[in-house]
Amino acid sequence: MMGPAHSLSGAAAWLGVGAAAASAGHPMPWPVLVVGALICAGAALAPDLDHKSATISRAFGPVSKGLCEIVDKLSYAVYKATRKPGDPRRTGGHRTLTHTWLWAVMTGGGASFLAFTGGRWAVLVILFVHLVLAVEGLLWRAARMSSDVLVWLLGATSAWMLADILDKPGNGADWLFAGAGQEYLWLGLPIVLGALVHDIGDALTVSGCPILWPIPVGRKRWYPIGPPRALRFRAGSWVELKVLMPAFMLLGGVGGAAALDFI
């Protein structure tokens, strides 16, 4: 799928988690719902860090472009080193390592560890990165027309303001993990969810997605999971633009309303 659909699906997924948490008797404070949805929307773009033409490669200028090249080479090296006889030969690393459940768990776990050990500045960095990505995905038309610097300033100021809001008692810095020093451990959850939602979205397209790696399926370790061919679509097709994106908006609205006990 394309960037805007990925971001919408990420936001809708976290709002759905908020609705489920509320129904289970552990509702999210509204700042957690909002910040989690934005982080998840940004994290839903992150698996394309292996693609030099993806939205994330442009999001942070030369830094993200260089990182994309490194991740592409790393992903390709891992693919070559672990492929089985049934896996096809490739010339690049797109839709390999970063499009797996293991990568999702590692990035989310890494973010939680960083937030736990790095304090406020680490939290601000996590928020800044994902808020910039959320703007690039959810407000992509405005982001393309604006300068990168303005998007970065919006991400930085929003990160600072949202961190201040979350730090207030009862607003969610310690949501889910209430032990001493465990504030913001939950930040890894929307990152894991966003990456997995991205993978599921790509699995619906014609190429499928090797979500299960490194678990082998038959003669393949990089088996492209997906529905039957007849149910798949091409990225950017009318199915994505006219069906899935409106559905994500509707589901996100319903999930958010349920999470906030409006319905």
C-alpha positions in Angstrom: 0.0 0.0 0.0 1.0 3.7 -0.3 2.0 5.9 2.6 -1.3 7.6 3.3 -3.2 4.3 3.5 -0.5 2.8 5.7 -0.7 5.8 8.1 -4.5 5.7 8.2 -4.6 2.0 8.9 -2.1 2.5 11.8 -4.1 5.3 13.4 -7.3 3.2 13.0 -5.6 0.2 14.6 -4.6 2.1 17.7 -8.0 3.6 18.1 -9.4 0.1 17.8 -7.0 -1.0 20.6 -8.3 1.9 22.6 -11.9 0.7 22.2 -10.9 -2.8 23.2 -9.0 -1.5 26.3 -12.1 0.5 27.3 -14.4 -2.5 26.9 -11.9 -4.6 29.0 -12.1 -2.1 31.9 -8.6 -0.5 31.3 -9.4 2.6 29.3 -6.7 4.8 27.9 -6.5 8.4 29.0 -7.3 10.6 26.1 -3.7 11.8 25.6 -2.5 8.1 25.3 -5.3 7.5 22.7 -4.2 10.6 20.7 -0.4 10.1 21.0 -0.7 6.4 20.4 -2.7 6.9 17.3 -0.1 9.4 16.0 2.8 7.2 16.8 1.1 4.2 15.2 0.3 6.3 12.1 4.0 7.2 11.9 5.3 3.7 12.7 3.1 2.3 9.9 5.5 4.0 7.4 8.7 2.8 9.1 9.0 -0.7 7.5 9.6 1.0 4.1 12.9 2.2 5.5 14.3 -0.4 3.1 13.1 1.6 0.0 14.8 4.7 -1.2 11.7 6.0 -2.9 9.4 5.6 0.1 7.9 8.5 2.2 10.2 7.8 5.1 13.3 8.2 2.9 12.4 11.8 2.3 11.1 12.6 5.8 14.4 13.6 7.4 16.4 14.7 4.4 19.9 13.2 3.9 19.8 11.4 7.2 16.8 9.2 6.3 18.0 8.8 2.7 21.4 7.5 4.0 19.7 5.3 6.5 17.4 3.8 3.9 20.5 2.8 1.8 22.1 1.1 4.8 18.9 -0.7 5.8 18.3 -1.9 2.2 21.8 -3.3 2.0 21.4 -5.0 5.5 18.1 -6.5 4.5 19.5 -7.8 1.3 22.4 -9.4 3.1 20.1 -11.1 5.6 17.9 -12.3 2.8 20.9 -13.9 0.9 22.2 -15.4 4.1 18.9 -17.0 5.2 17.0 -17.9 1.9 16.0 -21.4 1.3 16.0 -23.2 -2.1 12.4 -22.1 -2.8 13.1 -18.4 -2.2 13.7 -16.5 -5.5 16.9 -14.5 -6.2 16.7 -10.8 -5.5 18.7 -7.7 -6.3 17.5 -5.6 -3.3 16.2 -5.8 0.2 12.8 -4.2 -0.1 10.0 -6.1 1.6 12.3 -8.5 3.4 13.8 -8.0 6.9 11.8 -4.8 7.8 8.5 -6.4 6.8 8.6 -9.2 9.4 7.0 -9.7 12.8 10.5 -10.0 14.3 11.5 -6.5 13.1 8.3 -5.1 14.4 8.9 -6.6 17.9 12.6 -5.5 17.9 11.8 -1.9 16.9 9.0 -1.6 19.4 11.0 -3.2 22.2 14.0 -1.0 21.3 11.8 2.1 21.6 10.4 1.0 25.0 13.9 0.3 26.3 15.1 3.7 25.0 12.2 5.4 26.7 12.9 3.5 30.0 16.6 4.2 30.1 16.9 7.5 28.3 14.4 9.6 30.2 12.6 12.7 28.8 14.9 13.4 26.0 14.6 9.9 24.6 10.8 10.1 24.8 11.0 13.4 22.9 13.1 11.9 20.2 10.6 8.9 19.8 7.7 11.3 19.7 9.4 13.7 17.2 10.4 11.0 14.7 6.9 9.4 14.7 5.0 12.7 14.7 7.0 13.8 11.6 6.2 10.5 9.9 2.5 10.9 10.9 2.4 14.3 9.3 4.0 12.9 6.2 1.5 10.1 6.0 -1.8 11.6 7.2 -1.2 15.1 5.8 0.9 14.2 2.8 -0.5 16.8 0.4 0.3 19.6 2.8 3.6 18.1 3.7 4.6 17.9 0.0 3.7 21.5 -0.5 5.5 22.7 2.6 9.2 22.7 3.4 10.9 19.9 5.4 11.9 22.4 8.0 8.4 23.4 8.8 7.3 19.8 9.1 10.2 19.2 11.5 9.3 22.2 13.5 5.7 21.0 13.7 7.0 17.6 14.9 9.3 19.1 17.5 6.8 21.5 19.0 4.1 18.8 19.0 6.4 16.3 20.7 7.3 18.8 23.4 3.6 19.8 24.0 2.3 16.2 24.0 5.1 15.1 26.4 4.1 17.9 28.8 0.5 16.8 28.6 1.3 13.1 29.2 3.5 14.0 32.2 0.6 15.5 34.1 -0.9 13.1 36.8 -3.6 10.9 35.3 -2.8 11.7 31.7 -1.1 8.5 30.8 2.7 8.6 31.1 2.4 5.6 33.4 -0.5 4.0 31.5 -0.5 0.2 31.6 3.0 0.1 33.3 2.5 1.8 36.7 5.7 0.6 38.5 8.3 3.1 39.6 10.4 4.1 36.7 8.2 2.4 34.1 6.7 5.5 32.6 6.5 5.4 28.8 7.2 1.7 28.5 3.9 1.6 26.5 5.4 3.7 23.7 6.7 0.5 22.1 3.2 -0.9 21.7 1.9 1.5 19.0 5.3 1.1 17.2 4.9 -2.7 17.1 1.3 -2.4 16.0 2.1 0.1 13.3 4.7 -2.1 11.8 2.5 -5.1 11.8 -0.4 -3.2 10.3 2.0 -2.1 7.5 2.9 -5.7 6.9 -0.7 -6.8 6.8 -1.5 -4.0 4.4 1.4 -5.1 2.1 0.3 -8.7 2.3 -3.0 -7.7 0.6 -1.2 -6.5 -2.5 0.0 -8.6 -5.4 3.5 -9.2 -4.0 2.5 -10.4 -0.6 4.7 -9.9 2.5 7.1 -12.3 4.3 5.6 -11.5 7.8 6.5 -14.9 9.3 10.2 -14.8 8.7 12.3 -16.5 10.0 9.7 -19.3 10.3 9.9 -21.4 7.1 6.9 -22.3 5.1 7.6 -25.3 2.9 10.7 -24.7 0.8 10.7 -21.0 1.5 11.9 -19.0 4.5 10.7 -15.7 3.0 7.2 -16.9 2.1 5.0 -14.0 0.8 1.9 -14.2 3.0 -1.3 -13.0 1.4 -4.9 -13.8 0.5 -5.7 -15.7 -2.7 -4.5 -13.9 -5.8 -8.0 -13.0 -6.9 -8.4 -10.9 -3.7 -5.1 -9.0 -4.0 -4.7 -5.5 -5.5 -2.0 -3.2 -6.7 -0.6 -0.5 -4.5 -2.3 2.8 -5.3 -5.2 1.2 -7.1 -8.9 2.2 -6.7 -9.4 -0.5 -4.1 -6.9 1.2 -1.8 -8.1 4.7 -2.6 -11.9 4.2 -2.8 -12.5 1.3 -0.5 -9.7 0.8 2.1 -8.9 4.4 3.0 -12.6 5.4 3.6 -13.0 2.2 5.6 -9.9 3.0 7.8 -11.4 6.5 8.4 -14.7 5.0 9.4 -13.2 2.3 11.6 -10.9 4.8 13.3 -13.8 7.2 14.0 -15.9 4.4 15.5 -12.9 3.1 17.5 -12.0 6.5 18.9 -15.6 7.2 19.9 -15.8 3.9 21.7 -12.5 4.4 23.4 -13.7 7.7 24.7 -17.0 6.2 25.8 -19.1 8.3 23.4 -20.8 5.2 22.0 
